[in-house]
Amino acid sequence: MEFTIFTNARVVQTKPPFSVEEGRDVVIQGDMIVAVGENLAPSYRGAKVIDATGKTLIPGLVCGHHHYYSGLSRGMLISAGEQNDFIQVLKEWWWRLDRGLDEEALYYSSLICSIDAIKAGTTSCIDHHASPSFIGGSLETIARGMREVGLRGMTCYEVTDRNGGMEEVKAGVKENIEFAKSVDKEWQSGKKPLVEAMIGGHAPFTIPNRGLELLKEACDTTQRGIHLHVAEDKYDSVHSHHHYHLDIMERLDSFGLLSDKSLLVHGLYLSEKEVELLNARRGFLAHNPRSNMNNHVGYCTNLREVERSILGTDGCGGNMFEELKIAFFKHKDVGGPWWPGDFVAMLSRGNEVLETYFKDKFGRLEAGYKADITLLDYQSPTPWVDGNAANHLVWGTSSNCVESVMVEGKFVMKERQFDFDVEEIYAKAREVAHRVWHQVDTIKPH
């Protein structure tokens, strides 16, 4: 198996402890990093050498929570009613969009979201999906788009009763299980999957107790964890108290749904007691500041208490440089005490989700770690050293710096070029988006 070597690069570790090393060679064999050090290239004759002089290597970025179904929503032109609270926003906008998706629309959404993520230096996206008019086979459609672009991914179907009651719940659970089984077949054949599975649920206020029972059975059957919105808005917490006489986290825990494989999302209105329970079960919580600001739902004031917080976008694209900056600035805007390093650590912690599911080490440029790598062309006007590594990532770098991206040791974008016709995909996506928008405009909220 041949070697690929980045030579004379600046190597920045984005997982604490942060470090910056100049003039390093990074040696890759297959899908793994096998060595990092000075002047290693002469020891690997015949290797493919990439001169990274003046460039910076960082571990690939992880989007800890995405909605690929939103891929064709940018600038969507539809007629919508009043949106004075979060539930109206869902009913008038997002819950109409997802009902308008079919297989073709979902496929192009997946392609576009994956391409946009890689352009921004993101090598992995954890997706959370809904398409009530196209449930069976929807996750494989998303996975197909991810694989064709070369992005590492995870996906699940967000189980809900909001359109079709228990029949819709059962269909969503079935889709989660079927996709997880298809991934298991890859593992059993000796192949390392590029796309993994979770068990998805929309939010507790649209999942009855029988639905939670079925989700627990699905988690047990597939040995995966839950991926679920919680307390994105006060309504979710109030609904749980009103209908079930329990905090959201207590309700989920009563069904055995909280574990170290669980990925919960938002958590703006979780109480201190609920955060303590999340920490005790070692679950992850994805923070999505841009989406929270856009939906005007508030801020996660208990964020600092969450031990396994990660950073997502909630469908606002796959640009984690942008999300990182806004996460930091929004935190300072509400008077928070955290600094850039706290948010870079949060961003890097998304790799722990990957490690839980992909059975490899992620998130550092060291021997024995997966070769998911982003190459930056970042010209720093000030020294970049260990002590200010996170500051440069927040204040200096951006997706504009991304030159090349590698996933599984293979270039998925090299020198800002893909090995397929990107413009053809975008042109077709525009056609499909126009059709979807027209379809959504005929769908009435309920």
N, C-alpha and C positions, 0 to 999 in steps of 0.2 A: 504494500500500500504506500503510495507516494506521499511525500511531505509537502506542506505549504508553509512558507516562513515569511512573516512580516519582519523586516529588518530595520533597526535603528529607530524604533518608535518610542514615543512617550507613552508609557503604560500607566493608566490611572485606575485604581481600584475604587469602585463606587460603593462597596459594601464595607462597613466599619471593620477594622480600622482603615480609614482612607489613607491612600499613599500615592505618590507620584514618583515614577522612576524614568529617567531619561536614557536614551540610547539602548533600548532593550530589543532583543529578538524574541518573537513569539512563534513557536514551532507547533504546527498542527498536523496530526495524522488521522485520517478518517474524520470522525465527528468529535474528536477530543483534542484538547491542548496537551501536549506531551512535555514541553519544556519552555521556560521563560528565563532569559539571562542575557549576558553580554557576549557578542561576537560568536553566536552559536552556528550561524549559517555555514561556515567552512566545514563543520562536522557532518553536514547533511548534503553530500554531493548528489546532484541530479534533482534536488528539490526545486519546487516552483517558488521563486523569490519575488516578494512584493516590497519595493523600497518605500518605507514609511517615514523617511527622513522629514522632519518638520510636521509630522502628523501625530495624532493622538488616538490610541486604542482604548476603548472602554468596553465592559461587558454589555451585551445587548440589553435593551430596555424592555420592561414587562408592563403591559397594560393589564392591571389587575381586575378590571371589570369593564366590559364593552357591551354594546348592543349592535350587532351587525345588521339587524333588521332596519336600523336607521340609516344605512349607507346611502340610500337614494332620497333622503329627506331634506338635504341641504337646499334652502331657498324654496321649499315646497309651497306651491300656490294652490290653496284650497279655501273654501268658505268655511269658517268656523264660528261657533257661537261664543258667548262670554266665557272668559277664563279668569275668574276672580279668586279661585282657590285651586289647590293642587289636584283635587279630584276632577274639577272641570277641565284642567289642562290635560289630564289623562284621557278623559272621555271625548273631548273635542279634538284632540291631536293624536297622541300616541296610540290609543286604542282603536282609532279609526285607521291609522297607517298600517298597523300590523295585520288588521283584517283585510287589507287590500293587497297583501303580498301573495304571490304565487311562486312556483318553482323558479321560473326564469328571473323574476325580480330578486329573489333571494340569492340566486347564484351570482348575479352581477353585484349585488350588495356585498357579498363575501369577497369577490375579486377586488372591488374598489376599496373596501376597508383594509384588506390585506396589503394592497399596493401602497395606500396612503400611510399605513403604519410603517412599512419598511422604508419608505422615503424619509420618514422622520427618525429612523434609527431604532425603531421598536422591532424586536425579533420575536416576541410572543404576545398573543392577545387571549385573554380569558373571556369568552363570549357568553352571553345570557340571552336566550332567543325566544321570540314569540311570533307565530304566524297562524292564527286560529283557522284560516281557510286552507292551510297547507301544513298539517302537523306531521303525519307519517312521511318519513324521508327527509324532513327539513334539516335535521342535524347533519346527515350525510351530505346534503347540498352545501351547507356552510363549510364542512370539512373539505369538500372537493375544491372549493375556491381557495381555501387556505393552502392546501397541498400544492395546487397548481402554481401559486405565486411563490411558495417556499417558506411561508411563515409558520412558526410553531404556534399551535393553538390548543385551546380547550373550549368545549361548548356544551350546552345543555338546553333543555326546553323548559320555559317557565310555566309550570303547572298552575292553573287558575280555573275558577268556575265562573269568570265574569261574563262569558258569552253563552256557554252551553251547559251550565250546571255540572253534575257529576260525570256526565258522559265526556265533557271536555277535559275534566280532571283525569279520567282514566286514559284518555287518548294521549295526554301529555306525559303521564307516567310511563305508558307503554313506549312512547318515542324515546324517552330517556334510557329505558332499559335496553331497547333494541340497539341503540347506538353504542352504549357501553359494551354490549356483547360483541358488536362488530370490531371494536377496538381490542377487546380481549382476544379475538381470533388473530389479530396482528401479533400481539405478544406471544401467543401460543405457537405461531409459525416461526418464531425467532426474529421477527422484524420489530424494530423499535418504532412505535407509531410517532408520526409528526403531530397528530391531533389526538388529544385525550378527552375523556368524558367526565362530567359531573352530573349530579341529579338536581334539576332546577325547579324553583318555585317562584311565582311572581312576588307576592307579599302576603303576609299572614291574613290581611283583611279580605283577600279573595281566595283563601284556601280553607275549606271547612275541616273539622276534625277528622272526618273520614279521609280527606285528601292528605292530611299530615300522616295518618296511618299508612297510606299507600306509599308516600314518599319515604317513610322509614323502611318499609319493606323493600323498596327499590334500592335504597342505600345499602341495606344488608345483602341483597341479592348480588349487587354489582361491586360491592366493597368500595364504593365512592362516597364522597361527602356531598352535603347540600350546598347549593349556590342560591341565595335567597335575599331579596330586599327586606330590610326591617327598619321601621321607624324613620322612613324618609320624610314623612310629614307627621304632625301631631295626630292626624286622623287615625293612622295605623295603631298607635298606642291607645287612643281613646276607644277605638273599635274593640281591641283586645280586652280592655277593662269592662266595656259595656256587655259584650256578648259572651265572654269566657271567664270574666272575673279574675284574670291573671295578667301580669306583665307579659309582653311578647316573648321575652327570653324564657320565662318560666313555662309558658305554653309550649314553646318549641322543645325545651328540655324534658317536659313531661312525656313527649313522644320519642325521646332519645335521639333527637336530631342535631344536637350540639356535640362536636368532636374536633379533634385536631385536623380533620379533613374538611371541616365546614368553612365556607366562605360566605359571610354575611356582608351586606352592602348598605352604605349610608349610616344608619344608626344615630341620626341626629338627636332623636328624642329618647334614647336609652338612658335609664337612670343609672346612678352609680352602682346600685345593687346588680343591675343587669350587666353592666360592664364587668363587674367582678365575676359573675357567672360565666360570661364569655371567656374571660381570662382563665378561669379555673378549668374550662373545657378545652383550652388551647386553640380556640377558633380564630380565624382571620376576619378582619373587617376592612372592606375597601372604602376609602375616602374619595369622593368625587366632587371637588370644589366647584368646577365650572358648571356642572349640571345643577348643583344645589343653588348656585347663584342665579342661574337662568330660570329655574322653577320657583325661585323666591320662597324656599322652604325653611331657610335658616342656616345655622352653622352647628357643626358637631362640637359642642363645648367640652365634651368628655374625651375628645380625641387623644389627649396626652395620657390618659389612663389606660388606653387600649394597648396591650402588649404586642399584638401581632397585626398592627395596622399596615395596610398596603395602599397603593395609589392606583385609582382607575379613572375612567372618563365618563362612564355611564352613557356611552354612545356619542360623546362629543369628539369623535375622531380617535386616532391612535397616536397623537403627538404627545409623548410623555415629557419632552422638554418644556412644552407649553404648560402642561398640567402641573409640572413641578414648580414652575415659576408662580403660577396663579395660586397654588396651594400655599406657598410661602407668603405671598403678598396678602392673600385673604386672611391668613392667620395673624399677620401683623396688624391688619386693618381692624380686627376685632380685639386687639390688645393682647394677643398671645405672646408667650415668652420664647417660643422655639426659634431656632436659627436654621440656616440652610442645611447644616449637617443632619438635623432631625428629619427633614423632608427627603434628602437624598437617601438616608437610611430607610425611610418608609418606601420609597420607590424601589430600592434594591431588594427589600423584603419580599417583593412579589416573586422572587426566585425561590423562596421557600415553598410557595404553592407548587411551583414546577417540580421541585425536588420530591414533594410528597407524592406526586402522580407519575413522573417520568423516570423515577428510580436512578437518577444521575445527579451530579453536583453542578449547580449553576451559579452565576453571578460573580465570579472572580476570574481574572486572567492568571491562572496558575495551572501547573500540571495536574491532570486528573479531573479537570472541569470541562464541561461541554463547550465546544467551539461555536458559541453564539456570540458574535463580536460586531461592534460598530466602530468604523474608522472615521475620525473627524478631521476636518481641515480647519482647525481653530487657531488663529493667530492671536496669541495673548499679548497685550501691551504691558503686562506685569508678570512677575515670576509666578509659576504654578508649582506649588510645593505641598507637602503633606498637610500642613496646617491650614491651607486655604483651598484645598481641593474641592470641597463642597461649594464654597463661595463662587468659584469659577463656573461650576456646573449650573448654578442658579442665575448668576449675574452675567455670565459671558457666553457660554455655549448655547446653541439653539439648533433646531432641525435644519437650518440653513448650512450648518457646518458638516452635515452628514454626507460623506463621499462614497462610502462603500459599506455593505452590510453582509454578514456571513451568518448562516444558520446551519447547524449540523456540519460545520466545516466546509460548506459550499457557499460561494457567492450567490446571493439572491439579487443583489444590486451591486454593480461594480462601476466605479467612477460615474455614479449617478445614472447608469444605464441598466435596464433590464434586458434579458435575453428573449423577450417576446414583445409583441406590438402593443404597447401601453395605450397609444392613442386610439387604436381600433376598439379596445375594451371600453375606454371612456366614451367614445362616440356611441357605441351600442348602449352603454349605461344611460346616456342621456335620452335615448329613444325609450328605453324601458321605464325610466323615471317619469317621463311625460305620460306614458300609459298608466302607471301606478297612480300618479296624482289625479288623473281623471277618474280612475276607479274609486279612490278615497273620497273624492268630492261627492260621489253618489251614496256613500255610506253614512247613515245617520247614527249619532251617538246613542248609547243606551246604558 
